Amino acid sequence: MKLLKSFLLLALAAVNAPGQRVDPSTLDGKVLLGYQGWFNCAGDGSPRNDWRSWARGAPAPETLTIDMYPDLKEFDPAQLCAVPGFTIGGRPAYLFSAWNPKVVSRHFQWMKQYGLDGVLVQRFVTNIAFKRSSGDVVLKNVMAAAKEHGRAFAIEYDVTGFDPQKFFEVMREDWKYLVDELKVTSHPNYLRHRGKPLLSVWGMGLEDLRHPPREPGAAKSVVQWFRTEAPTQYRVTYMGGVPSRWRTLSADAQKDAGWAEVYAMMDIVQPWTVGRYRDQAGVDKWKDDYIAPDLAKTRENKQLYMPVVFPGFSWANLKKEAKPNQIPRSGGRFLWRQAINAKQAGASMLKIAMFDEVNEGTAVFKVAARRRDAPEQGFWLTLDADGESLPSDWYLRLSGEITRIFHGRRPASPSLPTAP
């Protein structure tokens, strides 16, 4: 019996160990990260031929739209784009383009190296026409990299900014295209749950007028079609990226009582919490006021619940009136406390926002650790901003440890690991 027990423990460790292929057949125990993949460079081969998401127009200190500078030491300069007028230690500074398959492959290699499960690939409805007309290059890069490195992925539509009268039609037809032509749900690493492909739709129900629809009845039509009314090959396990106060219909959520019915229809509820609290005291209060009662509500509705955690926040270059380092990372303690609270409250899965979001300072991939590691030109928020001396991969390490907790491979200790 002891020998059998030891063998089973070893087998479990092997299944969940960093480097092993992720099981895409279930969402249970998964920790997913948001993947933007929206970065371009002039001359990268994209029809845009611009510095999309890095800067407004040509890069300059006053046009930057990112606060964090990616650590690119592991990349061959031939895979990168030299940034005109920017230098590090007197040498050319570089940025990357997700149009390059080697760049996306490196990102997924990091996920494998640090034991991360995979990503929700952001697909903005406002950008669908361009993505399809230009060959959906970035999504194809993601699909290839997920297969190469054994990571899971799923699509997450973002409805922000689209026409309320047309967003559902565009999203529905795009999903058919992704299933029929790009074969995303036939991909061996596409996430499934309860036998159906996972699909996330982010933004419905937010009070902000940029997020359609405004009527709960229209939102019900979206959820119903994807879950039960679509032809069988297009039906999904439906995840809703919803307002943080979805349960109370207050603050960032639309107030119409009909939205409660919309949220109750979803298979998985994923409340957006980025920026909703700013320190560890706020994190603890959020657990008591929202995560615990949210979990109780989803259990009552026979739903799953995916809390969202984030490492910090800063968008001083994107929003020039904003204060730099608005929500400090505190050396990882802010992220760690959120994850531990979610687990201790009873959450069985988690989303970390985000893998590569340097625009709002929530990225967990490798970024400049010290100010001298970033370009001399412009403002940069580096990992030493709070007086901490950290390696550039610190947040990948912590994300790996958080993943191990949700896999049941390490205890949910409130103490931040000293050597993750």
N, C-alpha and C positions, 0 to 999 in steps of 0.2 A: 504493500500500500504506500509506504514512504517513497519507494522508488518511482511508483506511478505518479504520485503527487509531485515529486521533483521534476519528472519528465514534463508534466503538464505546465508547471511554472516556467520551465525553460522554453517550452514551445510558445507560451503566451508572450514571453519576453521577446522571442525572435520575431513573432508576428508584428509586434508594435515597436520594434527597435528602429532608430534612425537608419535610413538607407533601405529598409524593406518597402516593398510595394504596398500602397494603401489599398484597402478594401473599399471599392466604390459602391458596393451594393447596399450600404446603410449609412444614415447620418448619425446614428447612435455613437456617442463618444467623440464625435469629430470636432476639431477646431479648425475653422476656415478663415482665410484672410481675404479681404477685398483686393482685387487686382485691377488697377486702372488701365495700364497699357496704353495710355493716350499721348505718349511722348514721341515727337518727331524732330528731325533736324533738317535744315536746308541741305539738299543734295543727297538725302537718304533713299531716293528712289520713289518716294511717295508723290502723288500728284499735288499734294499741298506745297511741297518744297519750302517749308517754313519751320520755325522753332516752336511749334504748337505745344502748349502747356509748360514750356520752359520760360517763355517771355512773350510780351506783346510786341510782335514784330521782331526786329533784329535785337539780339541780346545786348543789354547795356545795364548798368546799375539801376537806372530808373525804370527799365522795362521788365525786369525780372518778375516772374509770378511764382517763384519757389522760394522757400525759406531754408531748406536743407539741401546740402550738396551731396550727391551720391558718391560713395567710395568706389572708385573704378580701377583700383590697382590691379585687380585680377583680369582685367580685359586687355586684349591686344589693342593698341591704338588704332589699328586698321578697322576694328569693329566699332569705333567711336567717331564722334564728330568734334573737331577742334572748334572752340568757341572764339570767334574773332574778338580781340581786345581783352580777353580774360586770361590771366596767368596765375600759376601757383608756384611760388618760389622762383619766379622769373621764367618758368617754362609754360608752354601752352596748356590751358585747361580744356577739358573735354566734357561732353555730355553724350548720352546714348539715345538711340531711336528704337522703339519697340517694333519698328518695321524690319529690323534686323533679326533673323531667327536665332543667331548665336547669342544675342543679348537676352532674349526671352528664355532660351535654353539655360543660360547661366543662372537666371533667377530661379528656375525650377530645380536646377542642380543645388542651389542653396536650400531650397525647401526640403529636398531629399537629405542633404547633409545635416540639417538641423532637426530633422524628424517632424516636419510640418505636414499636415494632411493634404492641403491643397487650397484652392481659391474659388471664390465667386467672381467670375469675370464680368466686369461692369460693361453694360451695353446701353448707351444712352439712346433713347428713342429719337432724339433730335439729330443724331448722327448716323442713323441706320442707312439712309439713302447713300451717303458717301461711302460708308463701309462696304456696302454691297457693290456699288459701281466701281470701287477700286479693288475689288477682289477679296475683301475681308482678310487681308494679309495678317494682321495682328492676331485675330482669332485662330487662323490656321497655324501661326507660330505657337500659340498656346496649346493647341491640340497636339502638335508634334512634340512639344517639350513635355507635356503631361505624360504622353506615352513613353517617351525616352527615359524619363526619371521616375515613373511610377507614382505620380501624384494625381489626386482627384480634382475635378473641376466641374462647375455648373454655371449656367448663364444667370446673370442678375440684371434684368431690365431696370433702367432708371427713367421715370416718366417726366423728370424735371423739365419745365420749359416748353412742353409740346402742346399743340392745339387740343383742347379738351374734346372737340368734336371728332378728332381723327386719331387720337393716340391709340385707342384700342384696335382699330382696324389695322394700323401700321404695325403694331406689336404682334397681332394675331397672324398677319400674313408673313411677317419676318420669322415667327416661330415655325411656320410651315416650311419656309425656305431653309431654316437651319436644320430641321429634321429631315427634309426630303433631299436637299441638294448638298449641304455641308455634312450631313450624317452625324451631327453632334451627339445625338442620343444613341447612336450605334457605336460610338467610340468606346473602347474598352475601359477608359478611365472616367467616363461621364458619371457623375454622382446619381444614384438612384436611392429611393427610400420606399419601403413597402411595395416594391415591385414596379414602381413607376419612376420616370426621370424626375429629378428635382428641378424646379424652376422658381426663381425668386423675382418678384416685382416690387421695386422699391419706390416709395414716394406717395402712394395713394393714401389719402386721409390727412396729410399734413395741412395745417392751417394756411401756410404760405400760398399765395395765389398762383405761384409758378407750378404747383403740383396738381394736375388734373386727376380725377374729375372733382367737381364741386358737389355733385349729387351722389348720395350713397347707392341709389338704384343703379347708376351707371357702373359703379365699382363692383356691385354684386354681379353684373353681367360679365365682367372680366373674370372674376374668381370662378363663377359657375362654368364658363366656357372652358377654361383651362383644366378644371377639375373633372367635370362630368359631361359637358355638352359637346365638346370637340370630338371629331372622329377619334377612335381609340388610339391611333398612333401618335396623336398630339396631346393626349391627356397626361397630366403631371401630378406629382406631389407638390402642392402650392405653398410657397413661403412668401409671406408678406413683410416687406420692409416698411414698418409702420411708425407713426409718431411715438415718442417716448411715453406720452400720456394717453395712449390708445384706450386703456381700460377706464380712465376717468373722464375721457372726452373733454380735456382741459388743456390750457397752455398751448403747446404746439400742435394739438389735434383739433380737427374740425368738430364743432359742437353738436351738430345734428344727431339726434338719438339713433337714427338709422345706421350710423357707422358702427355701432356695437354689433349689429347683425352681420355686417361685412366682415369684421374681425373674427367673429365666431365661425364663419364659413371656412377660414383658412386652416390648412393642415399644420402650418408652423408660423409662429409669430416672432418677428425679429425687430424689436423696438430700437430706434436710432437714438443713441444716448451721447454721441460726441458733442462736447460742449455743455452738457446739462449739469455737470458738477465740475469743480475746479481744484479740489484738494482731497486729502484722505478723509477728512471729516465729512465732506460732501459725499464721498464714495460710500461710507458706512451708512449715512442717512438714506442714500438712494437704495441700498440693499433693503433696509427696513420698510421704506415707504413705497417702493415700486417693485423690486425684484421678487421679494417674498409674496406679496399679494398678486403680482402678475402670474407667478408660477401656480398659485392656488386657482386663479381664474382659468388658466389654460388647462389645468388638470380637470377642472369642472367641465370644460368644453371638450375634453378628450383631444387636446391639441398638444403639440410640442412647442417648446419655448427656447429661443436662441438669443441670449443676452449679447450685447455688443460692448466691447471694451476698447480703449484707445490709450496710447502711451503718453500723449500730451497734445498741445495744440498751439500753432503759430501760423499766421498768414499776413505778416507785416508787409511782404512784397506784393502779395495778391491784393490786399486791401490797405492802401497806403495810410489810412487813418487809424489802423489797428495798432495796438501795442505789441511789440515783439515778445515772443515767449509768453503768450497769454496764459496758457495752462502748463506750468513747468512739469517736466518728466520726473524730477526728483530721483534721478539715477535708476529709474525703473520701478521705484516703490509705488508710484501712482498706478501703473499698469498692473503690477503684481497684486495689489490690494483689490482691484476690481475683479480680477480673475478668481482669486481665492474666495471673495464674497459670493460670486456667482455660483461657484462649485459648492460652497458650504450651504447656500440657500437651497440647493437641490437641482441646479441646472445640469443637464446631461450633455450639452453641446455649447459651443461658443463661437462668436465671430470676433476677430481682431481687425479693427479698422486702423490702418490699411497696410498692405504690403509695400506699396511704392508711392504713396501719397505724400510727396515732398511739398506740394503746394500749400497744404494746410498743416504741415508739420506733424502728420500722424504716421509717417512711414516707419516700418520696422526693419526694412532691408538695410544693407550696409551704407552708412552715411559718414560724412567727415566727423572724426572724433574731436579734433582740436581746430581752433580757428585757423592755424597755419596750414591745415590740410585742405582748406577751401580756397577759392580764388581770392586774391587780394582785393579785387574790385567788387563792390556791392556789400549788402548786408547778408550774413549767413548765420543761421542758428546751428551751432555745432554741439556735440554731446557734452562738452565741458562748460556749457552755458550756466549750469547750476553748481559749478565748483566741483564736479565729479571728473575723475580720470577714468575713462571707459574705452574699451576697444570699439571699433566701428561696427562690429557684429553683435554688440551687447544685446540688442533687442531681438535679433534672431535667436540668440541663446535663450533669452527669457521666454520667447514664444515657444521654443522647443520644450522647455521645462513645463510651461502651462499645458502644452499638448500632452505631455506625459501624465500630468495630473488627471486630465479628462480621459485618458486611456486607462487610468487606474494603476499606473506604473510608479507613481510616487505620491506620498501623502500631500494633502492640501495644507501645507504649513504657511502660517502668516509671515514667516521670516523670509526675506528676500535671499535667494541663493547667493553665496559669496563667490562661487566658481561654477556657474551653470555650464 
